[in-house]
Amino acid sequence: MGSITDSNIALPIRQEDGVKFGKELREKEFLFEKGYLNLNHGSFGTYPRPIQSALRAFQDATEARPDQFIRYKYPAYLNASRAAVAQLLNAPRNTVTFVPNATLGVNTVFRNLEYKDGDHILYFATIYKGCHATVQYITETTPAKAARVEYTYPVEDGWLVDAFKQKVEEVKSAGGNVKVAIFDTVVSMPGVRVPFERLLSACKELGVLSLLDAAHGIGHVDLDVTKLDPDFMTTNCHKWLHVPRGCALLYVPLRNQHLIRSTLPTSWGFKTLDSVPNTVNPKGAFGGAVDSEYIGNFEFVGTIDSAPYLCVPAALAWRKALGGEKVIRDYCTALAQEAGQLVAKALGTEVLDNQTKTLSQCCMSMVRLPIEFEEARVAGEKAGVGEDKTGALVNVWLQKTMADQGETFLQTMFYGGRWWARFSGQVYLELEDFEGVVPALKGLCEKANRGEWTEVLTMEW
């Protein structure tokens, strides 16, 4: 009987200097501990040795002459990074700024918008937890209310777009107004692609401001910002673009920049309502020329380690040497798809997808784990655990046990009455890596079915 990886993916898998994608590239370029397999790239990302060198060079330069670098050299390097990422996204340079992460980008938008009675924030059932918490905070502290599109994957793209439109009409019929809608490019958990292009068009059609949460966006899916034209967009460079943490982009088109008056925290560039905008010769935090007052507002937001922002050009150059953005996206997407099918077949389960196979058009796949809920419920009942807590506690046990084994980590979730594992495709992985984790995953699920997950009740964290 041959290996289940005999049918390998047919893609260009060598970078320009001949190094093969997968294990060869992993050992040559990446920083993982020997023997550790990172199948969970989607959570925190990582970066190769050449980008580590760039990061440390900027950090060293900062420490060598702090004032000279931060005040006079840093703004120039920052502008170079903005120009590089703007070109990648096909966005005007004066529309892109950096923030530490996408959650902060979402907060920046939501906390700057002004809300009146009847205004609603519309979000989807699979919203990222931190963004959902932000919506809750806004609705507690302003007149805004929330509207939620309910569903459980798998659903078809057309259904989701129609459900969005219907929810907007429901709010309107009740006398309200959907001021802004937030939705993903690729959902974090479960890791599936969203028809964000069609949702952006629907927002324009319905007169709703769009906030595109592209945390899993740049370096992951094709983003032409001029074509997509969101009202606001934030995207993590440290997840899929091989940039050090934390580095994210906040895109605001010129038409909406007047709405984003303050950075988070409010810092040097803030202008009061009675200030006269300097449109002729705008200045940054330290007096240098900037593209606009909006850009200057984000140039220096308190003292943090901004070196990751400056690594974008180096990361893009490194990715170009691998073959470029399309080659990387195609490889990672195909690998995630093949790996999902491989693991699902080995476990006797399935991949989370819809009939048109659009959910899996991304660099992550969701595989159902062969853990039976009824067996877990009975084991939980014997241990004094209510049925409503069983799903979450089994999931905690799965993640902690996998982490304790020390060789890899899988992002898992209880969703739709079942347990799922998320696998990430990445240039430092190959199909054999996923085959290798199957025995341990099978054993883990067998232990869960035997009720060993109840050990979580006595675990010390």
HELIX and SHEET records of a PDB file:
HELIX    1   1 LYS A   23  GLU A   29  1                                   7    
HELIX    2   2 HIS A   41  PHE A   44  1                                   4    
HELIX    3   3 ARG A   49  ALA A   64  1                                  16    
HELIX    4   4 PRO A   66  GLN A   68  1                                   3    
HELIX    5   5 PHE A   69  LYS A   73  3                                   5    
HELIX    6   6 TYR A   74  LEU A   89  1                                  16    
HELIX    7   7 ARG A   93  THR A   95  5                                   3    
HELIX    8   8 ALA A  102  ASN A  112  1                                  11    
HELIX    9   9 LYS A  129  THR A  141  1                                  13    
HELIX   10  10 ASP A  157  SER A  173  1                                  17    
HELIX   11  11 PHE A  196  LEU A  206  1                                  11    
HELIX   12  12 VAL A  225  LEU A  228  1                                   4    
HELIX   13  13 CYS A  237  TRP A  240  1                                   4    
HELIX   14  14 LEU A  254  LEU A  259  5                                   6    
HELIX   15  15 GLU A  293  ASN A  297  1                                   5    
HELIX   16  16 ALA A  307  CYS A  311  5                                   5    
HELIX   17  17 VAL A  312  LEU A  322  1                                  11    
HELIX   18  18 GLU A  325  LEU A  347  1                                  23    
HELIX   19  19 PHE A  373  LYS A  382  1                                  10    
HELIX   20  20 GLU A  387  GLN A  405  1                                  19    
HELIX   21  21 LEU A  431  ASN A  449  1                                  19    
HELIX   22  22 GLU A  452  THR A  458  5                                   7    
SHEET    1   A 7 VAL A  96  VAL A  99  0                                        
SHEET    2   A 7 ALA A 248  TYR A 251 -1                                        
SHEET    3   A 7 PHE A 232  ASN A 236 -1                                        
SHEET    4   A 7 LEU A 209  ASP A 213  1                                        
SHEET    5   A 7 ASN A 177  ASP A 184  1                                        
SHEET    6   A 7 ASP A 119  PHE A 124  1                                        
SHEET    7   A 7 LYS A 145  VAL A 149  1                                        
SHEET    1   B 3 MET A 364  ARG A 368  0                                        
SHEET    2   B 3 ARG A 418  SER A 424 -1                                        
SHEET    3   B 3 GLN A 411  TYR A 415 -1                                        
END                                                                             
